[in-house]
Amino acid sequence: MNTCINCGAEVKELYRRYSPSVLKVLKCDKCGSIADKYIEYDPVIVLVDLVLLEKPAYRHLLYNSNFKSYWKLMVVLLLSESFKVWTTLISNLAVSNVPEVNSDSSDVFEGERNFYVLLALTTISIAAFVGTVIAITEIRWLIFGNRPARYKACDLSRALTVGGCAKLLGLLGIIWRHVEPDPHYALIHGYTVLCLLTAYSETSPRNIYIH
């Protein structure tokens, strides 16, 4: 079952194909708007709307698109976040009065080991975050009721993965080393929170779309 990107109601069909090159986009029976305009759009436009925090774009990606590589997004997110922290630690050591590291093989392997440790810690922290959000959401439905029929924990985990990809902007701090890091990362963290809230609201709505 697909979802109307405007009102969130379930729709049976998004379009009807009359020939290999002709299709008709259908309207939602509930709101009367086109159920999903993005099926005719280029993926780049969908990506731009995701960056602009457009809720219809999130609904299209999570419920109507054929995108299934969420695990790849998670791997990229884990690697980039670990690499960002790793380079930050190296930069802090370089700025401090710590003696320069010798360039022998043991020091090289030591640096690699530190990266893998950071990768493991990042994996644990993100897994704990996703698990906590899912647990709090489940408790929310138990206490307040009105659990949406379309809610699934796997959809929420995918939404958090998409929203968390905003942290990839932190890699710009490695490129733009002349930018002051604290305000730069503060803006990224703020934007990431907005992305996560937008994605969360689309998988755990207060109102029930199913009638």
C-alpha positions in Angstrom: 0.0 0.0 0.0 1.3 3.4 -1.0 0.9 6.8 0.8 -0.4 10.2 -0.3 2.5 12.6 0.2 0.1 15.4 0.9 -2.2 14.1 3.6 -0.6 10.8 4.5 -3.6 8.7 3.7 -3.1 5.3 2.2 -3.8 5.0 -1.5 -4.0 1.8 -3.6 -2.4 3.2 -6.7 -0.1 6.2 -7.4 -0.4 6.0 -11.2 -1.8 3.9 -14.1 0.4 3.0 -17.0 -1.3 3.0 -20.4 1.8 2.3 -22.4 5.6 2.1 -21.8 5.9 5.8 -22.3 2.4 7.0 -21.0 1.2 7.0 -17.4 -1.4 8.9 -15.5 -0.7 10.2 -12.0 -3.7 9.5 -9.8 -5.3 11.7 -7.1 -5.8 10.9 -3.5 -9.5 10.2 -2.6 -9.1 11.9 0.7 -7.5 15.2 -0.1 -8.1 15.4 -3.9 -4.5 16.3 -4.6 -2.0 14.3 -6.7 -1.1 11.3 -4.6 2.7 11.5 -5.4 4.0 14.1 -7.8 7.6 12.9 -7.2 7.1 9.7 -9.3 7.5 12.0 -12.3 10.4 14.0 -10.9 14.2 13.5 -11.2 15.8 12.0 -8.1 17.9 15.1 -7.8 14.8 17.2 -7.2 13.7 14.7 -4.5 17.1 15.1 -2.9 16.8 18.9 -2.9 13.4 18.8 -1.3 14.8 16.4 1.4 17.5 18.9 2.1 14.8 21.6 2.4 12.9 19.5 4.9 9.9 19.0 2.7 7.6 16.4 4.4 6.1 15.2 1.1 9.6 14.3 0.0 10.2 12.2 3.1 6.9 10.4 2.6 7.8 9.7 -1.0 11.2 8.3 0.0 10.0 6.2 2.9 6.7 4.8 1.5 6.5 5.2 -2.2 10.0 4.9 -3.7 11.9 1.8 -4.6 14.9 2.8 -2.5 16.1 -0.1 -0.3 19.7 0.7 0.3 19.2 2.1 3.8 22.0 -0.1 5.2 24.4 1.5 2.7 23.4 5.0 4.1 24.1 3.7 7.6 27.5 2.4 6.7 28.4 5.7 5.0 27.1 7.5 8.1 29.1 5.4 10.5 32.4 5.7 8.5 32.0 9.5 8.0 31.2 10.2 11.6 34.1 8.1 12.8 36.5 9.7 10.3 35.4 13.1 11.4 36.0 12.4 15.0 39.3 10.7 14.2 40.6 13.7 12.2 39.5 16.1 14.9 41.5 14.2 17.5 44.5 14.2 15.2 44.2 17.9 14.6 43.9 18.6 18.3 47.1 16.6 18.9 48.9 18.5 16.2 47.9 21.9 17.6 48.9 20.9 21.2 52.5 20.6 22.3 52.5 16.8 21.9 55.6 15.6 20.2 55.2 14.6 16.6 54.4 10.9 16.0 57.2 8.9 14.4 56.4 7.5 11.0 57.3 3.9 11.7 54.9 1.0 11.0 53.8 0.6 14.7 52.5 4.2 14.8 50.6 3.7 11.5 48.9 0.6 12.9 48.2 2.5 16.2 46.4 5.2 14.2 44.4 2.6 12.3 43.4 0.9 15.5 42.2 4.1 17.0 40.0 4.6 14.0 38.4 1.2 14.3 37.8 1.8 18.0 36.1 5.1 17.1 34.1 3.2 14.5 32.9 0.6 17.1 32.0 3.4 19.5 30.1 5.3 16.9 28.2 2.1 15.9 27.2 1.5 19.5 26.1 5.1 20.1 24.0 5.3 16.9 22.5 1.8 17.7 21.7 3.0 21.2 20.1 6.2 19.9 17.9 4.4 17.4 16.9 1.7 20.0 16.1 4.4 22.6 13.9 6.3 20.1 12.0 3.1 19.1 11.5 2.1 22.8 10.2 5.6 23.7 7.9 5.5 20.8 6.5 2.1 21.7 6.0 3.3 25.3 4.2 6.4 23.9 1.7 4.2 22.0 1.2 2.0 25.1 0.4 5.0 27.3 -1.6 7.3 25.0 -3.0 4.7 22.6 -4.1 5.6 19.1 -1.3 3.6 17.6 -1.3 4.3 13.8 -2.0 1.2 11.8 0.9 2.0 9.4 3.5 2.4 12.1 6.4 0.0 12.0 9.6 0.1 14.0 11.6 -0.8 10.8 10.1 2.3 9.1 11.2 4.5 12.0 14.7 3.1 11.9 14.9 3.8 8.2 13.6 7.4 8.8 16.2 8.0 11.5 18.9 6.8 9.1 17.7 9.2 6.4 17.5 12.1 9.0 20.9 11.3 10.5 22.6 11.6 7.1 22.5 15.4 7.7 25.6 14.7 9.9 27.5 14.0 6.7 27.8 17.8 6.4 30.4 17.5 9.1 32.8 16.3 6.5 32.9 19.9 5.2 34.7 20.9 8.3 37.6 18.7 7.2 37.7 20.5 3.8 37.1 24.0 5.1 39.7 24.0 7.8 39.7 27.8 7.9 36.2 27.8 9.3 35.8 28.1 13.0 34.7 24.5 14.0 32.4 25.2 17.0 29.8 27.4 15.2 30.1 25.2 12.1 29.3 22.0 14.0 26.6 23.8 16.0 24.7 24.6 12.8 25.1 21.0 11.6 23.8 19.6 14.8 20.9 21.9 14.7 20.0 21.0 11.1 20.4 17.3 12.0 17.9 17.6 14.8 15.4 19.3 12.4 16.0 16.4 9.9 15.5 13.8 12.5 12.3 15.5 13.8 10.9 15.8 10.3 11.6 12.1 9.5 10.2 11.0 12.9 7.0 12.9 12.4 6.3 11.1 9.2 6.7 7.6 10.6 5.2 8.3 14.1 2.4 10.8 13.4 0.1 12.1 16.2 -2.9 11.8 13.9 -4.0 8.5 12.4 -4.2 8.6 8.6 -5.9 5.3 8.3 -9.7 5.5 8.3 
